[in-house]
Structure formats: C-alpha cells, structure tokens
Amino acid sequence: MNASAAIISIPPAHRPSEILANSREIVDPGLRIAVDLLPEPLRQMAGYHLGWLDVRGEPARMSAGKLVRPALAICACTACGGAADSAAPAAVAAELIHNFTLIHDDVMDGDTTRRGRPTVWSVWGVSDAVLLGDALHAVAAEVLASRLPATVVGPAVDRLESTVIELCRGQHEDCSIAQEREPAIGECERIAMGKTGALMGCCCALGALCAGADEPAVAAMDRFGRELGMAFQLVDDLIGIWGDPNVSGKPAGDLARRTYTVPVVAALRSGTAAAVELKQLYSQPHSLSAAQIARAAELIESAGGRSWTRQEAERRMKSALDCLPAQLASADLRVLARLVAHRNL
Ligand SMILES: CC(C)=CCC/C(C)=C/COP(=O)(O)OP(=O)(O)O
C-alpha cells in the first residue's frame, strides 16, 4: 500500500484534538453526501441529529459527537499503510451505523436528551425515529457498496452487517437483563462487547481492509477495536453515574433507572455494608429520587465499584494495545486508545 500518500495528505498528528480534527475533515463531506441520499423529511431529521440543522431545518453548528469511530477507521487504515482518504467510506459507514443505533437506543430507553438537545424521537415521534435509524443503516451499506474498490466491497459489507447483528444481540441482552435482575460481571462484558466493542472492532477492521491489509492484520485491528470498545463502554458506565451533563450532553440517568451497569455490579458483589444498602435501593419498584441517586453514587464509590471500573477500563485499553503487533501500533492509534479510556467525566 502507498504509505507515502498517507503521509503527504494527512501527516501523523499524535495529539487527540488534531487526530479528531483531521478525521472530521475527511468524514464530514462524505457524511453530508450520504445523508443527502435520504428523502425529506428523513434528511432533515438526520441533519438535526448530526448537528448541522436545527429542528426547523435551518443551518446550525451543534455538537455531533467526537467522531471517535471514524478516527479509528482512518488511523487503522494509515497504520496498515493506506492513505487516510481511502478509509473515508469506512469512516462514514461506521458513523452512520453508530448514529442509527443511538437513535434507536434513545427510543428504547425513552431518553429525551442526547448531545445536549432533544432526541429525534422526542421531536418527531417514535415511528420517524425508527425509520431514520433504518435509513441510516441502509445508507451505510450503500456507501460501502458504491465507494469502495470492488475487491473490498464484499468483505466490508459482510463485516458491517454481521456487526449490526452483533449490536442487536448486545442491545437485546442489555434491555432484557440489565434492568430486570443483577447480571454477573461476565454478562455485563458480553453485553458491552456486543453493543459497543463489536462496532469499534468493525471500524478498525474496515480501516485495515481499506488499506488492502492481509487477514492477520485485519483480525488484529478487529481485536484492538473490540478491546478498546470495552474500555469505552466502561468509561460510558462511569459517565452514566458521575458524568457532567454539560460535557456528555446527556443526563447521568443510569441510577435513576436502577440500571445494572458495571460500577453497580462491581459494588454489589463487594460483600460490604454499602453493597447491602445499595441492593435495598435497587430492589424498590420505582425510579430513584434525587436523594437516593446521590446516596447510591456514594455507596457505589465506597464499595469500590467506581475504582474497579476505572482500573478495568485502563486494563482493557492496555489489552487493546497488546492486540497490535509492533508494526501496526501507530502513534495515532495509541493516542486514540488513551483518549477513549480517559475521556472526561
Ligand atoms: C442495535 C442497537 C439499537 C444498539 C445500541 C448500541 C448502543 C451502544 C447504545 C447506547 O448504549 P447506552 O444506552 O449504554 O449509552 P447511552 O448512555 O449513550 O444511551
């Protein structure tokens, strides 16, 4: 592959903000072209969700997320010797899939705020939100099918669609277990691998495919992304309890709903007095009040659930890097790994 082309078009950045800005430059035009494939009013709803339009369809500049997944696809491609631009279809498809799942997830969770503004379903209703998610999924496959070299299309679309199946498995388990009963840590990990790890693995594997990498390199990138996805989900669980809504753009609502996320499960299995009190709070039949939420957060912290989750995120990040042979462990991928594991609460 043409490594020098990558170096000329996008120099290795090494700083998280530069890596994300470079990725945004590559992915933004492709995302806009992809969204333009949608019929009205789905195009307008997608523009709103992605932060380019306000609810009335007027141009806006709102938060559209950090674009970590496209950055992973692009950096995986350059780490495998490809040109950054050649990963654009993979980066766009990954971001479309990610947004399709968020739009559906907000419906399932009944969440009314994402990225600091009302969710799609809470503005346009559940039917339109379901349709928009479906349409973004279809457009993602279309982007890969129409914009990748013919030799890569088959494996790339296969990988994308099997990832969506895995996402659905993870999400189904999450919805059916996590709010009904206390899962084991192993179950939490299976859920996290399905709903978050699989897509991050797919981003990295698609990036490698775009570079024309061989199967061992694609598989190593997939493992790297999956492990990193586990770290991402663990940090997301911390954000779901201790996150600042002004930073995360969503209320820290996991305790109110009595969701069994990893910090909660880790605290409950600690065998401490705090665990006993937390179990009582979680076994009541209604949402927790503000005072109960604050108490639950204290109990989780004193039972060690917060620090265990933090350390586990760090361990997963290191294990992600261990999945990469030295020649694939680029500086940019290492920076992205740290960014994922240390993002702000
Ligand atoms: C097939 C589908 C719909 C998959 C959803 C995958 C996903 C990562 C949802 C968000 O998880 P979350 O509920 O833990 O995160 P958030 O707090 O952002 O809603």
The ligand as an SDF file (V2000), in Angstrom:
LIG
                    3D

 19 18  0  0  0  0  0  0  0  0999 V2000
  -28.9370   -2.1300   17.8920 C   0  0  0  0  0  0  0  0  0  0  0  0
  -28.8470   -1.0310   18.8750 C   0  0  0  0  0  0  0  0  0  0  0  0
  -30.0170   -0.1290   18.9750 C   0  0  0  0  0  0  0  0  0  0  0  0
  -27.7290   -0.8860   19.6000 C   0  0  0  0  0  0  0  0  0  0  0  0
  -27.4650    0.1730   20.6130 C   0  0  0  0  0  0  0  0  0  0  0  0
  -25.9990    0.2460   20.9350 C   0  0  0  0  0  0  0  0  0  0  0  0
  -25.5820    1.2890   21.9280 C   0  0  0  0  0  0  0  0  0  0  0  0
  -24.1140    1.4640   22.0700 C   0  0  0  0  0  0  0  0  0  0  0  0
  -26.4350    2.0100   22.6590 C   0  0  0  0  0  0  0  0  0  0  0  0
  -26.0470    3.0340   23.6700 C   0  0  0  0  0  0  0  0  0  0  0  0
  -25.7370    2.4160   24.8770 O   0  0  0  0  0  0  0  0  0  0  0  0
  -26.0480    3.0910   26.2700 P   0  0  0  0  0  0  0  0  0  0  0  0
  -27.5340    3.0960   26.4840 O   0  0  0  0  0  0  0  0  0  0  0  0
  -25.1890    2.4260   27.2710 O   0  0  0  0  0  0  0  0  0  0  0  0
  -25.4810    4.5660   26.0430 O   0  0  0  0  0  0  0  0  0  0  0  0
  -26.1710    5.9790   26.1870 P   0  0  0  0  0  0  0  0  0  0  0  0
  -25.9700    6.3410   27.6170 O   0  0  0  0  0  0  0  0  0  0  0  0
  -25.3660    6.8730   25.2760 O   0  0  0  0  0  0  0  0  0  0  0  0
  -27.5960    5.8680   25.7760 O   0  0  0  0  0  0  0  0  0  0  0  0
  1  2  1  0
  2  3  1  0
  2  4  2  0
  4  5  1  0
  5  6  1  0
  6  7  1  0
  7  8  1  0
  7  9  2  0
  9 10  1  0
 10 11  1  0
 11 12  1  0
 12 13  2  0
 12 14  1  0
 12 15  1  0
 15 16  1  0
 16 17  2  0
 16 18  1  0
 16 19  1  0
M  END
$$$$
